[in-house]
Amino acid sequence: MQLFYEFLIGEPLQDWLSRSSLYTWHQDISELHFNKYIHQVANASIFGIMVDESICKQIKNFVL
């Protein structure tokens, strides 16, 4: 995780990341990507939606 962080940020890690920091970071990145895709869909003349059905406690995929 430390190498991944240093690769993304471009500088050495000064202090270890807490679970809440990782959670917040993941939420922020997810929101940025979601907003990017919604903007693209809003500007498209047509688009499709695919939802991947899953069973309990599995990752659910939603693709535009």
Biopython code that builds the backbone (N, CA, C, O; Angstrom):
import numpy as np
from Bio.PDB.StructureBuilder import StructureBuilder

atoms = [
    (1, "MET", "N", (0.827, -1.186, 0.000)),
    (1, "MET", "CA", (0.000, 0.000, 0.000)),
    (1, "MET", "C", (0.875, 1.256, 0.000)),
    (1, "MET", "O", (0.551, 2.257, -0.639)),
    (2, "GLN", "N", (1.985, 1.180, 0.727)),
    (2, "GLN", "CA", (2.878, 2.337, 0.794)),
    (2, "GLN", "C", (3.453, 2.658, -0.581)),
    (2, "GLN", "O", (3.522, 3.827, -0.961)),
    (3, "LEU", "N", (3.867, 1.635, -1.333)),
    (3, "LEU", "CA", (4.404, 1.856, -2.677)),
    (3, "LEU", "C", (3.346, 2.432, -3.609)),
    (3, "LEU", "O", (3.642, 3.302, -4.429)),
    (4, "PHE", "N", (2.118, 1.950, -3.485)),
    (4, "PHE", "CA", (1.025, 2.441, -4.301)),
    (4, "PHE", "C", (0.768, 3.916, -4.003)),
    (4, "PHE", "O", (0.592, 4.721, -4.918)),
    (5, "TYR", "N", (0.747, 4.262, -2.723)),
    (5, "TYR", "CA", (0.542, 5.653, -2.318)),
    (5, "TYR", "C", (1.645, 6.542, -2.883)),
    (5, "TYR", "O", (1.367, 7.596, -3.453)),
    (6, "GLU", "N", (2.904, 6.113, -2.722)),
    (6, "GLU", "CA", (4.031, 6.909, -3.211)),
    (6, "GLU", "C", (3.984, 7.068, -4.727)),
    (6, "GLU", "O", (4.352, 8.119, -5.250)),
    (7, "PHE", "N", (3.536, 6.036, -5.434)),
    (7, "PHE", "CA", (3.401, 6.118, -6.883)),
    (7, "PHE", "C", (2.348, 7.156, -7.268)),
    (7, "PHE", "O", (2.585, 7.972, -8.159)),
    (8, "LEU", "N", (1.191, 7.134, -6.609)),
    (8, "LEU", "CA", (0.102, 8.055, -6.943)),
    (8, "LEU", "C", (0.411, 9.492, -6.547)),
    (8, "LEU", "O", (0.138, 10.420, -7.309)),
    (9, "ILE", "N", (0.974, 9.677, -5.370)),
    (9, "ILE", "CA", (1.212, 11.020, -4.853)),
    (9, "ILE", "C", (2.529, 11.594, -5.366)),
    (9, "ILE", "O", (2.651, 12.806, -5.546)),
    (10, "GLY", "N", (3.521, 10.723, -5.603)),
    (10, "GLY", "CA", (4.807, 11.181, -6.113)),
    (10, "GLY", "C", (5.781, 11.630, -5.042)),
    (10, "GLY", "O", (6.767, 12.303, -5.342)),
    (11, "GLU", "N", (5.517, 11.269, -3.805)),
    (11, "GLU", "CA", (6.438, 11.612, -2.727)),
    (11, "GLU", "C", (6.357, 10.532, -1.647)),
    (11, "GLU", "O", (5.353, 9.826, -1.556)),
    (12, "PRO", "N", (7.398, 10.397, -0.833)),
    (12, "PRO", "CA", (7.388, 9.361, 0.212)),
    (12, "PRO", "C", (6.293, 9.602, 1.252)),
    (12, "PRO", "O", (5.918, 10.739, 1.542)),
    (13, "LEU", "N", (5.807, 8.523, 1.788)),
    (13, "LEU", "CA", (4.773, 8.569, 2.812)),
    (13, "LEU", "C", (5.381, 9.060, 4.123)),
    (13, "LEU", "O", (6.352, 8.476, 4.603)),
    (14, "GLN", "N", (4.830, 10.121, 4.710)),
    (14, "GLN", "CA", (5.355, 10.695, 5.951)),
    (14, "GLN", "C", (4.807, 9.984, 7.185)),
    (14, "GLN", "O", (5.512, 9.846, 8.185)),
    (15, "ASP", "N", (3.572, 9.538, 7.121)),
    (15, "ASP", "CA", (2.926, 8.886, 8.248)),
    (15, "ASP", "C", (2.002, 7.814, 7.670)),
    (15, "ASP", "O", (1.462, 7.987, 6.577)),
    (16, "TRP", "N", (1.820, 6.721, 8.388)),
    (16, "TRP", "CA", (0.983, 5.641, 7.870)),
    (16, "TRP", "C", (-0.462, 6.103, 7.769)),
    (16, "TRP", "O", (-0.927, 6.896, 8.588)),
    (17, "LEU", "N", (-1.166, 5.609, 6.768)),
    (17, "LEU", "CA", (-2.557, 5.996, 6.534)),
    (17, "LEU", "C", (-3.494, 5.253, 7.479)),
    (17, "LEU", "O", (-3.333, 4.055, 7.709)),
    (18, "SER", "N", (-4.454, 5.956, 8.013)),
    (18, "SER", "CA", (-5.459, 5.321, 8.864)),
    (18, "SER", "C", (-6.558, 4.740, 7.977)),
    (18, "SER", "O", (-6.660, 5.068, 6.795)),
    (19, "ARG", "N", (-7.364, 3.886, 8.561)),
    (19, "ARG", "CA", (-8.475, 3.290, 7.824)),
    (19, "ARG", "C", (-9.457, 4.370, 7.373)),
    (19, "ARG", "O", (-9.978, 4.310, 6.260)),
    (20, "SER", "N", (-9.709, 5.351, 8.230)),
    (20, "SER", "CA", (-10.655, 6.417, 7.859)),
    (20, "SER", "C", (-10.107, 7.279, 6.724)),
    (20, "SER", "O", (-10.874, 7.754, 5.886)),
    (21, "SER", "N", (-8.777, 7.488, 6.685)),
    (21, "SER", "CA", (-8.179, 8.252, 5.582)),
    (21, "SER", "C", (-8.352, 7.518, 4.265)),
    (21, "SER", "O", (-8.695, 8.125, 3.250)),
    (22, "LEU", "N", (-8.115, 6.210, 4.280)),
    (22, "LEU", "CA", (-8.294, 5.410, 3.065)),
    (22, "LEU", "C", (-9.750, 5.403, 2.622)),
    (22, "LEU", "O", (-10.039, 5.492, 1.429)),
    (23, "TYR", "N", (-10.666, 5.299, 3.578)),
    (23, "TYR", "CA", (-12.088, 5.303, 3.267)),
    (23, "TYR", "C", (-12.491, 6.626, 2.623)),
    (23, "TYR", "O", (-13.187, 6.640, 1.607)),
    (24, "THR", "N", (-12.052, 7.738, 3.213)),
    (24, "THR", "CA", (-12.372, 9.063, 2.675)),
    (24, "THR", "C", (-11.765, 9.246, 1.296)),
    (24, "THR", "O", (-12.421, 9.762, 0.391)),
    (25, "TRP", "N", (-10.523, 8.831, 1.129)),
    (25, "TRP", "CA", (-9.835, 8.933, -0.155)),
    (25, "TRP", "C", (-10.586, 8.144, -1.221)),
    (25, "TRP", "O", (-10.791, 8.635, -2.331)),
    (26, "HIS", "N", (-10.993, 6.925, -0.886)),
    (26, "HIS", "CA", (-11.731, 6.081, -1.830)),
    (26, "HIS", "C", (-13.060, 6.740, -2.196)),
    (26, "HIS", "O", (-13.449, 6.740, -3.364)),
    (27, "GLN", "N", (-13.754, 7.296, -1.216)),
    (27, "GLN", "CA", (-15.021, 7.985, -1.490)),
    (27, "GLN", "C", (-14.813, 9.166, -2.433)),
    (27, "GLN", "O", (-15.581, 9.351, -3.377)),
    (28, "ASP", "N", (-13.781, 9.960, -2.181)),
    (28, "ASP", "CA", (-13.500, 11.133, -3.018)),
    (28, "ASP", "C", (-13.184, 10.737, -4.450)),
    (28, "ASP", "O", (-13.705, 11.336, -5.391)),
    (29, "ILE", "N", (-12.336, 9.732, -4.622)),
    (29, "ILE", "CA", (-11.967, 9.266, -5.965)),
    (29, "ILE", "C", (-13.179, 8.689, -6.681)),
    (29, "ILE", "O", (-13.381, 8.951, -7.866)),
    (30, "SER", "N", (-13.985, 7.907, -5.973)),
    (30, "SER", "CA", (-15.197, 7.330, -6.573)),
    (30, "SER", "C", (-16.157, 8.422, -7.027)),
    (30, "SER", "O", (-16.745, 8.326, -8.105)),
    (31, "GLU", "N", (-16.316, 9.449, -6.216)),
    (31, "GLU", "CA", (-17.212, 10.552, -6.566)),
    (31, "GLU", "C", (-16.706, 11.292, -7.806)),
    (31, "GLU", "O", (-17.499, 11.660, -8.673)),
    (32, "LEU", "N", (-15.402, 11.510, -7.893)),
    (32, "LEU", "CA", (-14.831, 12.168, -9.068)),
    (32, "LEU", "C", (-15.102, 11.368, -10.335)),
    (32, "LEU", "O", (-15.509, 11.927, -11.354)),
    (33, "HIS", "N", (-14.875, 10.057, -10.270)),
    (33, "HIS", "CA", (-15.117, 9.213, -11.441)),
    (33, "HIS", "C", (-16.602, 9.160, -11.790)),
    (33, "HIS", "O", (-16.970, 9.223, -12.963)),
    (34, "PHE", "N", (-17.448, 9.045, -10.779)),
    (34, "PHE", "CA", (-18.887, 8.992, -11.024)),
    (34, "PHE", "C", (-19.358, 10.268, -11.709)),
    (34, "PHE", "O", (-20.103, 10.217, -12.688)),
    (35, "ASN", "N", (-18.918, 11.420, -11.188)),
    (35, "ASN", "CA", (-19.318, 12.700, -11.782)),
    (35, "ASN", "C", (-18.804, 12.829, -13.217)),
    (35, "ASN", "O", (-19.493, 13.382, -14.074)),
    (36, "LYS", "N", (-17.612, 12.326, -13.479)),
    (36, "LYS", "CA", (-17.054, 12.354, -14.834)),
    (36, "LYS", "C", (-17.942, 11.553, -15.790)),
    (36, "LYS", "O", (-18.253, 12.014, -16.889)),
    (37, "TYR", "N", (-18.348, 10.351, -15.366)),
    (37, "TYR", "CA", (-19.159, 9.512, -16.240)),
    (37, "TYR", "C", (-20.562, 10.076, -16.426)),
    (37, "TYR", "O", (-21.113, 10.004, -17.525)),
    (38, "ILE", "N", (-21.145, 10.635, -15.375)),
    (38, "ILE", "CA", (-22.471, 11.238, -15.499)),
    (38, "ILE", "C", (-22.425, 12.401, -16.484)),
    (38, "ILE", "O", (-23.344, 12.576, -17.283)),
    (39, "HIS", "N", (-21.349, 13.200, -16.429)),
    (39, "HIS", "CA", (-21.192, 14.312, -17.367)),
    (39, "HIS", "C", (-21.095, 13.792, -18.803)),
    (39, "HIS", "O", (-21.680, 14.377, -19.715)),
    (40, "GLN", "N", (-20.364, 12.705, -19.004)),
    (40, "GLN", "CA", (-20.240, 12.125, -20.345)),
    (40, "GLN", "C", (-21.586, 11.609, -20.844)),
    (40, "GLN", "O", (-21.927, 11.799, -22.012)),
    (41, "VAL", "N", (-22.347, 10.966, -19.979)),
    (41, "VAL", "CA", (-23.661, 10.440, -20.368)),
    (41, "VAL", "C", (-24.608, 11.589, -20.709)),
    (41, "VAL", "O", (-25.380, 11.502, -21.663)),
    (42, "ALA", "N", (-24.545, 12.652, -19.934)),
    (42, "ALA", "CA", (-25.425, 13.796, -20.185)),
    (42, "ALA", "C", (-25.162, 14.410, -21.553)),
    (42, "ALA", "O", (-26.072, 14.973, -22.161)),
    (43, "ASN", "N", (-23.935, 14.311, -22.045)),
    (43, "ASN", "CA", (-23.579, 14.884, -23.340)),
    (43, "ASN", "C", (-23.695, 13.893, -24.497)),
    (43, "ASN", "O", (-23.480, 14.265, -25.651)),
    (44, "ALA", "N", (-24.031, 12.645, -24.203)),
    (44, "ALA", "CA", (-24.133, 11.624, -25.248)),
    (44, "ALA", "C", (-25.537, 11.630, -25.859)),
    (44, "ALA", "O", (-26.527, 11.921, -25.188)),
    (45, "SER", "N", (-25.591, 11.302, -27.148)),
    (45, "SER", "CA", (-26.906, 11.245, -27.791)),
    (45, "SER", "C", (-27.640, 9.960, -27.407)),
    (45, "SER", "O", (-28.866, 9.962, -27.294)),
    (46, "ILE", "N", (-26.912, 8.870, -27.206)),
    (46, "ILE", "CA", (-27.499, 7.610, -26.735)),
    (46, "ILE", "C", (-26.519, 6.960, -25.760)),
    (46, "ILE", "O", (-25.320, 7.237, -25.803)),
    (47, "PHE", "N", (-27.016, 6.116, -24.901)),
    (47, "PHE", "CA", (-26.155, 5.374, -23.989)),
    (47, "PHE", "C", (-26.876, 4.114, -23.547)),
    (47, "PHE", "O", (-28.094, 4.000, -23.686)),
    (48, "GLY", "N", (-26.117, 3.169, -23.014)),
    (48, "GLY", "CA", (-26.676, 1.921, -22.520)),
    (48, "GLY", "C", (-26.361, 1.737, -21.054)),
    (48, "GLY", "O", (-25.413, 2.324, -20.531)),
    (49, "ILE", "N", (-27.157, 0.920, -20.395)),
    (49, "ILE", "CA", (-26.945, 0.624, -18.977)),
    (49, "ILE", "C", (-26.843, -0.888, -18.820)),
    (49, "ILE", "O", (-27.658, -1.636, -19.360)),
    (50, "MET", "N", (-25.830, -1.329, -18.074)),
    (50, "MET", "CA", (-25.682, -2.750, -17.778)),
    (50, "MET", "C", (-25.557, -2.893, -16.266)),
    (50, "MET", "O", (-24.750, -2.206, -15.640)),
    (51, "VAL", "N", (-26.344, -3.771, -15.685)),
    (51, "VAL", "CA", (-26.261, -4.046, -14.254)),
    (51, "VAL", "C", (-25.932, -5.519, -14.103)),
    (51, "VAL", "O", (-26.605, -6.377, -14.674)),
    (52, "ASP", "N", (-24.894, -5.810, -13.331)),
    (52, "ASP", "CA", (-24.462, -7.183, -13.099)),
    (52, "ASP", "C", (-25.094, -7.672, -11.802)),
    (52, "ASP", "O", (-24.785, -7.164, -10.724)),
    (53, "GLU", "N", (-25.971, -8.650, -11.909)),
    (53, "GLU", "CA", (-26.640, -9.180, -10.729)),
    (53, "GLU", "C", (-25.668, -10.058, -9.948)),
    (53, "GLU", "O", (-24.909, -10.829, -10.536)),
    (54, "SER", "N", (-25.693, -9.940, -8.638)),
    (54, "SER", "CA", (-24.815, -10.766, -7.816)),
    (54, "SER", "C", (-25.593, -11.298, -6.623)),
    (54, "SER", "O", (-26.693, -10.839, -6.316)),
    (55, "ILE", "N", (-24.994, -12.275, -5.961)),
    (55, "ILE", "CA", (-25.652, -12.824, -4.774)),
    (55, "ILE", "C", (-25.158, -12.073, -3.540)),
    (55, "ILE", "O", (-24.279, -11.217, -3.640)),
    (56, "CYS", "N", (-25.705, -12.383, -2.417)),
    (56, "CYS", "CA", (-25.432, -11.673, -1.162)),
    (56, "CYS", "C", (-23.937, -11.550, -0.871)),
    (56, "CYS", "O", (-23.181, -12.505, -1.050)),
    (57, "LYS", "N", (-23.520, -10.373, -0.422)),
    (57, "LYS", "CA", (-22.166, -10.055, 0.018)),
    (57, "LYS", "C", (-21.128, -10.093, -1.094)),
    (57, "LYS", "O", (-19.945, -10.286, -0.813)),
    (58, "GLN", "N", (-21.530, -9.916, -2.330)),
    (58, "GLN", "CA", (-20.585, -9.828, -3.424)),
    (58, "GLN", "C", (-20.588, -8.421, -3.989)),
    (58, "GLN", "O", (-21.520, -7.651, -3.758)),
    (59, "ILE", "N", (-19.542, -8.088, -4.729)),
    (59, "ILE", "CA", (-19.440, -6.779, -5.362)),
    (59, "ILE", "C", (-20.491, -6.672, -6.461)),
    (59, "ILE", "O", (-20.677, -7.606, -7.240)),
    (60, "LYS", "N", (-21.167, -5.550, -6.522)),
    (60, "LYS", "CA", (-22.178, -5.324, -7.554)),
    (60, "LYS", "C", (-21.603, -4.324, -8.558)),
    (60, "LYS", "O", (-21.033, -3.307, -8.166)),
    (61, "ASN", "N", (-21.751, -4.609, -9.833)),
    (61, "ASN", "CA", (-21.224, -3.759, -10.897)),
    (61, "ASN", "C", (-22.346, -3.015, -11.592)),
    (61, "ASN", "O", (-23.384, -3.595, -11.914)),
    (62, "PHE", "N", (-22.136, -1.742, -11.819)),
    (62, "PHE", "CA", (-23.082, -0.909, -12.542)),
    (62, "PHE", "C", (-22.276, -0.156, -13.577)),
    (62, "PHE", "O", (-21.380, 0.608, -13.221)),
    (63, "VAL", "N", (-22.575, -0.354, -14.851)),
    (63, "VAL", "CA", (-21.782, 0.228, -15.934)),
    (63, "VAL", "C", (-22.681, 1.052, -16.823)),
    (63, "VAL", "O", (-23.757, 0.608, -17.225)),
    (64, "LEU", "N", (-22.232, 2.263, -17.130)),
    (64, "LEU", "CA", (-22.920, 3.105, -18.111)),
    (64, "LEU", "C", (-22.118, 3.105, -19.387)),
    (64, "LEU", "O", (-22.508, 3.750, -20.360)),
]
sb = StructureBuilder()
sb.init_structure("model")
sb.init_model(0)
sb.init_chain("A")
sb.init_seg("    ")
for serial, (resi, resn, name, xyz) in enumerate(atoms, 1):
    if name == "N":
        sb.init_residue(resn, " ", resi, " ")
    sb.init_atom(name, np.array(xyz, "f"), 0.0, 1.0, " ", f" {name:<3s}", serial, name[0])
structure = sb.get_structure()
